[in-house]
Amino acid sequence: MSAGSSLGKQLLRIGRAAGRGSADGRIRFVALVAATVALAVTLLSVVATLATYEQRAERGAARTPVLQLREGQTARDAPLLLQQYLDDVGDRQAEIVFVEPVDPRAPLPPGVERWPAPGEALLSPALAADGVGDRYGRDAGRIGPEGLAGPEERFAYARPDAGRLTAEHALLATGFGAEDAAGMGDLSTVRPLWVFLSMLIPMLGLPAALFAVVAARLGAAGRDRRTALLAALGGSRRQLTLLSVGEAAPALLMGTALTLPLLGWALASDLRIPWVGYVLAAGDMRAYAWQSVGALLAAPVLLAALVVLMHQRSGPGRSTRPREAGKRGGLVKFAAGLCPVFLGILSWSPTAFATYGASPFVVLVSLLGTVGALATLPAAIALLLSAAGRAVTALGRARGYAGTLLAGRWIQGRPGSLSRLVAGVVVAVGLLSVVQVYPSMHSVSVQGALELRERFGHSVLTVQLPRGAEEGTPALLRRLPPGAEAVVLDSTLGLANGRGEVREGPDGPQAVRQAVTVRGGCRALEGLGLDCPGAPSGKGSQDVPPPEDAPALRALLPGSVGEVGVVRGPVEGRRGAVLVLYSPAGEDLPLGPLKRDALAALGPGALVEGVGQSWVGGAALLSAQLRWVTLLGTVGVALVAFAAALNSLAEVTRFARTIAPVAVVSGGRRVYATVAAWTLAAPLCAAAARHD
């Protein structure tokens, strides 16, 4: 064994022993373990995000229909007829693809072993678990995971009865497998990759980076003295590195070992993420298995490099005397100089969003400004506090306060420690602002949708009639539950004087307004709060303003409608009209069975939904997406708070040892409280005030 190898092992052992024997060794050990876990989880989160988006896009492209016919082919040569249908199941979007294989040998989509028979449907596991039953047809089995965007996607292939899906009202497809994924299923609702990363990096990556810096420099005074001594004795940079790595290695290895089961779990089975409820597919993670292992191993390597790089060194030939306060904090001064630049970028972001929209470049620049401002603002605050330390020192000297004098000297000479101390407050307040403000920006729409659902529930339903299905309306009306009524709502654009949007007409400017007509029997009209025409006066129709005491009717009408036409007559399906089903008693109608009956009577494309369902569904989707902000922000704040607590504990421990002789001389413990107030409480309060 060479002498160099033996010396290297000895330096690693010396570093490990020094870490165990230092006064704040346990605190730093816990900090390094937690920082390793936080950094590993952050890197794994980035890898999981990339894996999910890429694999989801590949599966989406594989199931996307190819609609182009080859040269010389006509519509009769298309082996597949398709029609996409969007439904809501429990306020979550479900996509149903109605298929009609004209050619029995038509290619199958991924995850499907056979075409369903007429009147059958193949469901995704999540859609089947929602209890849709035979809404889209008899349950004929499940779609495999390779045919779904994700494990929780609501998706189905349904085959209507013979003759219900025709080439006139369908897409003509030759097979499946396009170059790019179409917006089908969950792919139509997910945010782009850069949007999610722009949220993940500042809300989880920045706290993890802060934790790593705090852990690397925690209790650094003793290590700096050991490093200076070894350098004065002729130690090389390699030997200094081995000493530092040996001290940190046990904690880094333990942090990696604690994260390993989480990675194993994600690779072995689907992992449901708490709070947001998203299921991370194990297959996606296995496709990125090597990248995941690399991310796990990169965490301790990066943290070890940070530990080595952040040591203050005194190389051979340099003085080992303590440096003056004014010569310290070069990195802090550099970061403070960059702070105005990032604040300028951050202040420019609202104007950029208003001018150019949320383009990737604008979002990237805004992200750079946000992360840069949060990362450099602590340095600027630390320099201001360090300058204020002169006044604290002068006050202690003038009044003879030992604690104030010691605290002032400490504040003057340690801008780096001050920067780490106030960084927790700055980052935590920034994250809390995002967690509190961003969801509240959308709370009005969410609250309005919830109020609408709470008021009407499923007592008022609308039925969108597909093209060519008007003749099936009587069959649907015969299946209505007892107590339900039906009317037809017909909306058209007509010329009117005095209100509406002004457009140029043949005789000059004329106003265009929306004309709405409600047709139905007397009992159905009166249930909506409308007088039945022809009952008292014999007229068959009349125009009336919407009654004030008819909330269901007002919820169905556009806000700009001033009058509504009331027509007494049979309920007949008309092209462009909407069939309204409601309960005069305000009781919920059986939504699921009515959806099934509408599809059976009217054919593919018949959409039954509650009043304002598009608003309610959009609010539910937005609320689910905002849960990511809350989750990431909460985890980030927890990391920052833990790092700040460990850093403060280490500083208090060091103060207690350093000023113990002064406490004995002064004859009391008041000096401890004074030093803690000036060096801990005052900077934290100043950072919070400065951040506001």
Secondary structure, DSSP 8 states (H G I E B T S, - for coil): --HHHHHHHHHHHHHHHHHHHSTTHHHHHHHHHHHHHHHHHHHHHHHHHHHHHHHHHHHHHHHSEE----TT--GGG-SEEEEEEEEEETTEEEEEEEEEESSTT----TT-SS---TTEEEE-HHHHHTT-TTSSSEEEEE--GGGSSSTT--EEEEE-STTSS-GGGSEEESEE--SS--S-GGGGTS--HHHHHHHHIIIIIHHHHHHHHHHHHTTHHHHHHHHHHHHHTT--HHHHHHHHHHHHHHHHHHHHHHHHHHHHHHHHS-EE-TTT--EE-HHHHHHTHHHHHHHHHHHHHHHHHHHHHTS----TTS--S---GGG--HHHHHHHHHHHHHHHHHHHHHHHHHHH-S-HHHHHHHHHHHHHHHHHHHHHHHHHHHHHHHHHHHHHHHHT-HHHHHHHHHHHH-HHHHHHHHHHHHHHHHHHHHHHHHHHHTHHHHHHHHHHHHHHTTSEEEEE--TT-GGGHHHHHHT--TT-EEEEEEEEEEEESSSSEEEEETTEEEEEEEEEEEEE-HHHHHHTT---TTSSS--SEEEE---TT-HHHHHHS-TT---EEEEES-----TT-EEEEE-TT-----HHHHHHHHHHHH-TT-EEEETTHHHHHHHHHHHHHHHHHHHHHHHHHHHHHHHHHHHHHHHHHHHHHHTHHHHHHHTSSHHHHHHHIIIIIHHHHHHHHHH-
